[in-house]
Amino acid sequence: MPPTLLMPQKRNNSRSHPSADFIEERIVGGKETFLVSFLDGYLYYAPLSNVSMILDEFGASTVRKYFRQEPLFPNEQSLIDDLVKRKVFKAPETQQRPLAKPSTRWAPTSATFSNTQKCTLRCTYCYAEGGRLEDLDIPLPVAKGAIDLIVQNAHVQNVDPSIRFLGEGEATASWGIFREIIEYYQEQCRANHFLPSISLSTNGVFAQSRLDYIAENCTHLTFSLDGVREVHDEHRVLPNGGGSFDRIIATMKGLEMRGKTYDIRSTVTVAGSSTLAEFVEFVGENLQCKSLHFEPVFDATKVTNLKDQIEHLDGQIFVENFRTARQVAAGFGIQLHYSAASLKHRETFCGASDASNFLVTSRGIVTSCNEVLQPSDPRAKLFQYGGWNQDDGAFVLDHEAIDRLGTLNVHDMPKCQGCIAKYNCAGDCYAKSASSTGDPTSAGYTERCHITRELLKDNLLLALIFKMAGVHAGESVQHACPM
């Protein structure tokens, strides 16, 4: 969370400010420094220096003059002297970008397994088409090969290796393979004196008899729950067309009884957006979850065989409902998250860049994107960078593909230049941006851009309030990609 300063009101200002445009005012002479009309004044934000503050008209005018190196009146100079003393205009830390190519640095210590195409649901907007493909399971030698690789790298880097389950289907639907992967990984951790870490992203629809094993072995759990019962059951349906809401709630409560914490990740539809506050209230009153992650639904029909397009979700309506839901969440001590509005400084949106993600699919394909899992995906050439060679018993990598992934960063996104969220959003989800043309750098502004800017401004304001109150409000680590 950035250090923050709240400037006192210098004088009354009755001027009303219009809504901010897509491109905010970047202060002349201030490089990556922004002034945004906000509340009854301006939000000053210098992401590279990690500083934000609220200014009135006088303060904003003075800061503009300071960066333009214009002469200042005594009262203006007094304000600038105070800000300089408080290190508001400190030089940004130089970001050292790696000199070596990504392909020469590639040495993952974490593996994500898309271990099966089997699924216990038939979600209408599933980017992975769970349960609709060939019901493949990842061959055990492939999974073991991935674990051996990350364990070897972990030794060299002196870190603990980790594994995660997320992908084409419901990981627990192929229970035998799921357990064999976990147990082999744990064996390797014991043999090499590593601390195991296992993350499971799940739809929550599995037999209650499996709760003990999951509670005992999974370090971190994330459930897909898309809103109140009628909203969730409209899209996350069982193979017979029935709703899954009650099954998932029973699973969550079963894990709570076993002392397990978990997060909830929601895909927000039009109906879900209008009931966000109601959903948060339900969670607060009925569950122990304290972290909700909301993402607007993505129309996957361009990159899958799905035929039914999802009703368009208006970005501003999502923002307004998110704000209302956040007020409700505060009363229950629940944190709300949206991936692109993180306060964390970043130059890449997620681990897709540099092939930092090492995700192995049921076919043995290696991809850097949790959403680009099939060889038929039009984005495969960009995100898939290797695969398992059965004859050699090893992974074969496409080093040129890894180096291409190394170019995915905010500096190469034309739409991001001049945006206040440039170093927080870092260009948003590259897979979604590439869904139309295959090239994320060619994408223009989207409603997600509007959502990101609005919620980032909210987060900066909250940071200011917490700072003034002397409260530390840390931000949870976020998985940027949907489940």
Secondary structure by P-SEA (a helix, b strand, c coil): ccbbbbbcccccccccccccccccccccccccccccccccbbbbbbccccbbbbbcaaaaaaaaaaaacccccaaaaaaaaaaaaacccccccccccccccccccccccbbbbccccccccccccccccccccccccccaaaaaaaaaaaaaaaaaaccccbbbbbcccccccaaaaaaaaaaaaaaaaaaabbbbbbbbbccccccccaaaaaaacccbbbbbbcccccccccccccccccccaaaaaaaaaaaaaacccbbbbbbccaaaaaaaaaaaaaaaacccccbbbbbcccccccccccccccccccaaaaaaaaaaaaaaaaaacbbbbbcccccccccccccccccccccccccccccccccccccccccccccccccccccccbbbbaaaaaaaaaacccccccccccccccccccccccccccccccccccccccaaaaaaaaaaaaaaaaaaaaaaacccccccccccccc
